Amino acid sequence: MDLRRLEIFVKVAELGSFSRAAEALRLTQPTVSEHLRSLEDELGVQLLDRLGRGATPTRAGQLLLGYARRLLGLAREARQAVDHFQGRMAGELAVGGSTIPGEYVLPALIGRFRGKYPEVRISLAIGSSRQVEEWVYEGRVELGVVGARPAARGLQGRELMADDLVMVIPAGHPWEGRPSVSLEEARHEPLIVRERGSGSREALEQALGEVGLDLATFRVVAEMASTQAVKQGVRAGVGVSLVSRRAVEDECRARLLACVRVEGLRVARAFWLVTHRDRSRSPLAEAFLAFVESQAGESQAGDEPS
C-alpha cells in the first residue's frame, strides 16, 4: 500500500470531509478523490461512505484506520531516526493539549523548542482533556498535556506543573476590590462552568466535594466549551466563573477582569503529560518530552516563593 494514499485516507477519515482534507494536505479535491478510489480498488473494499459533503469510514475503513495510523507513525519515526543518526533534529510531530495548556502553556514551549531545532514542525491539536487522551490512545498525537490525571487504560501520565483556579468577575462588579468572598456568597452568584470532560470542571467538582458541596448547590447559568468563551461570558456579565490563573493573568493586569479568593475553597490541580503506555515514540517525541519536562521544572522553581 502506498503511504501517501494512506495519509490521505486518514486525513479524510479524521476531518470527515474531502474538501477539508484537500485543504489540509494542499491538494485539489479531485486528487484526493482519485487517491481514495485507487486505494479502495487496490483493497477491493469501500473505505468511506460519501454522505453529501461529508465522509465517514465504513466498517472496513475503521479497521484500516488504526493500521494506517500505525504505519504512518512508523514511517515518521524511521525518517526521524535517520535524521537523528546524522546529527539532525527534523521532521513532524503531532501533540495535543487540553484548553489551558493548549492555549496558554504549549505554544510558548513549542516556540522555544523550535528556536533550538528550527527544522522541526509541530502541529498542536486542542480539545478537552478526554479528547486529548483519545487522540494519544489512537495514535493521532504522540503526546498530550491535559488538566487531569489520565483515566484511560493504556495511557500513562507524568505530573508536569501545578495550576490553580481563581474566581473571576467582570470589571465594575460589586466584589471588585475585595480580597475574598464567602462560599455562601459565591453559591448565590450566577456561575459559568466548563463542559463535562474538561480538566477545569473535574478539578472544581473535586474541590467542592471536599467541602461537602456540588455544582447543584450553585446557580449555574451557562456551560461553555472553552476558557475563552467563559472569559467572554464573564466580561459580558453572564456570570462569574472559576478559571485557571494562567488564563486570566493578562485580562486582570489590563483590569478587564478581576480575581477574588473564595474563602474555604481551594481549587488546585496539575497539568499532566500523557503518553501511550505501550506504543513506541519517535526520537523527535522523546526530545520534545525531555524539553517540556525540563522547562516545566524551571517554571515550577521560578514560581516558588523566595
N, C-alpha and C positions, 0 to 999 in steps of 0.2 A: 504493500500500500504506500502511496505517495504521501510523504509527511505534509506537504503543502495542502493537499486535499483534506487531510485530517484536521489541519489547523483551521481551514475554512469551515469545515463541518462543525467543529467545536464552537467556533465564534457564532455561527448562525444559531446553534442549539442554545447557547448561553444568552444571546441577545434576543432570541425569538423573532428575528426579522432578517430577511435577505438584504434589505436596504441598509439597515444599521450595521450589519456585518461588513457589507461592502465599504461603507464609510470608514469603519474602524480599521479595516485592512488596506484601505486606499486602493480599492479595486472597483471596477464597474459592476453593477448588479448582474448583467448578463454573464460576466466572467465567473462570478460566484456561483450562479445557477449552473453553468456548464461544468465547473469542477464538482459540484454536488451530484449532477447527473452521471458524470464519469465514475465517481466513487460508488454510487448505487448500482451502476451497470457492472462494475468490477466485482461487487459483492453479491449481486443478484438479489437484492432486497431493498425495499423502500426504507430510507432512514428518517425522513422528515415528512410530516403531514403539512401540506400547504393550506393554511386557513386564512383566506382573504389576503391581507398584507402581512400576516404573521406566519410563523413556522414553529412547530413543536415536534420533538423527537417521537418516533414510533417506538414500539417496544424493542425492536431491533436496534433502533438508534440509541435508545437508553443503554442497551447492552454495550454498544460500541463506544459510547461516550466515555465511560470510565477507562477503557483500554486506550483510547485516543489521548486522553489527558496524560496518562502514564507514559505513553510513547513520546509525546511531545516534551514532557518533563525530562525524560532520559536524554533526548536529543539536545536540549538546552544544557543539561548537566555535562554531557560529553564535550560540547563546544567550550564550556567554561573551564572544564578540566584541562583541555589542551591549552587554552589561553593562560591558565594558572601555571602550567608546566613551563610555558615560555616567559613567565615572569610578568604577565599582563593580567589586570583585573578588568574584564569587559563582559558584555552580554546583557541580558534582560532578566529582571527579577520582578515577580508579582507579589505584592504584600497587601494585607488587609488591615483595616483599622476601624474600631467602633467610633462613634461620633466624636467623642472628646479627644482620644489620642489620634484619631484620623485627621481631625481638623486643626488641633492645637499643639500636638507633640510631634507626630511623624514628619510633617512637611519640613520642619527645621532640621530634623535628624537626616532626612533624605538629602537635603541641600548640603549639609556638611559632609556626608558620605560621598556625594558626587564631587565635591570640591577636592576630595582625596583621590577619587577614582573617576575622572571625567568621562571615561569610555563606557561607564555603566549607565543603563537606562532602567528606571524603576517605575512601575505602574502601581498606583495606590487606589484600591477599591474601598469605599466606605459604606458601612451598613451597621445594623445593630450588632451587639455582642454575639447573639445567637447566629446571625447570618455569617459573621466572620468565622465563627467556629465551623460552620457548614462548609465554607469555602476552603478552609485548611484541611478539613477531613476529606473533601472531594478532590483535593489537589489543584483547585483553581488558583490558590495562592500558596506560597511555600511557608509563610509565617504570618501571624496576625498579632495585633496588640488590642486588647479588649479591656473593658471596665469591670469584669467579674471573673472569678476563677472558672476556668473551662469545666463544663459539666459533662460533655460528651465523652463516652468511652473511646479510646484510641487516640485521644489528644493528651498532650502534657503541657502544663503551664508553669512558667517561672515568674515569680513576683518581680516586677520591673521598677516601679516607683509609686510613691504614695500620692493620694489625691483626697480632697475633701469637698463636700458640697456646702454651699452657703445660701442663705435666704436672700434672694434679690427682689428689689422693689423698684417701681418707676420713680424717676425724679419728681419731687413735689409730693410724694406720698406722706401721710401723717407720721409714719415711722421714721422718715428721713432724719438723720442726726442722732437717733437713739442708738446706743451701743448694742442693745439687745431687746428682745420681746419675749413674753412668756409663751409656753406651749399652748395655753388656753387661748391667747390672742391669735396665735398662728392657726389654730383649728377653726376659727370663725372667719378667716380671711379667704376670699376666692383664691383657689390654688390651681396652678397649671402643672401637670405632670408629664413625664415622658411615657412613651408607649411600652407595653409589656415586652420583655425580652431585652430591654436596654440595661446596661450596667448601672446607670444612674437610678433607674426605677428600682432595681433589685437592692441597691445599697440603701435607698430611702426606706423601702419596706422592711429591710432587716433592722435598721436603726429604730424605726417605730416599734417593731416587735419587741425590741429590748427594753422599751419603756412601757410596754403593755398597751400599745395603740396600733391601729392600722389605718389605711387610707380611707376606709369607710367612715371614719370619725371626722374627716376633714371635708371642707366644701370644695370638692374637685369640680372645676367648671370647664376644664379643657384637657385633652390628651393630645400631645403633639409628637411627631416622629423625628424631630431633630432639635438639637440645642439651639440652633439659630432661630428656628421657629418659636421656641419657648422664649428666647430673649426678646424677639419682636413682639410677642404676645404680652410680655411684662411691660415693655415700653408703651404699648398701645393701651394699657390699663385693663387688660382682660383679667389679670390676677397677679399674684406673686408666685415665686417658684423657688425650688432648691436646685441649684446649678453648680457644676464644677467651678471652683475658684479660678482655675486656669482659663476657663471660657469667658469670664466676665471681667478680667483684670483691665483690659483696655476701656471697656464701657464705664467701669467705675472710676478710672482715672479721669475720663472725659466728663464725668458726672451725668452720663446719660442714664445710668442705673446706680442704685446704692445697695450696699450689703448690710444686713443686720444679723446678729447671732440669735439663735433660738435657744433660750435657757433650757438646760436639761436634755438637749438633743444634739448629739454629735454624729454627723454622717461622714464617716471615714471609710475609705476603701483603697484599693491598689489597682494599678494597671498591670495586666498580665501579658506576658509574651507567650504566644500559643504556637505550638508546632505539632506535627503528626508524630505519634509515638513510634511508628514502625517504618514510615516512608523515609528513604534516604534524601538528604538535602544537597543541593548543588554547592560547589565551592563559593559561589557568589552569595548564596543564602547564609552559609556559615560565616563568611566575612562580615555580612551585614548584621547578623545576630551578635557577633562579638563586639562590633562597633556600637550597636544600640545599647548593649548591656554596659559597656564602658562609659558611654555618655550619660546613661541614666545614673550610674554610680556617682559620677562627678556632680550631676544636678542635685542628687539627694544630699551629698556632702555640702553643697552650696546652700541648700535650703535649711540646714540645721542651724539652730540659734547659736550664736557665739557666747 
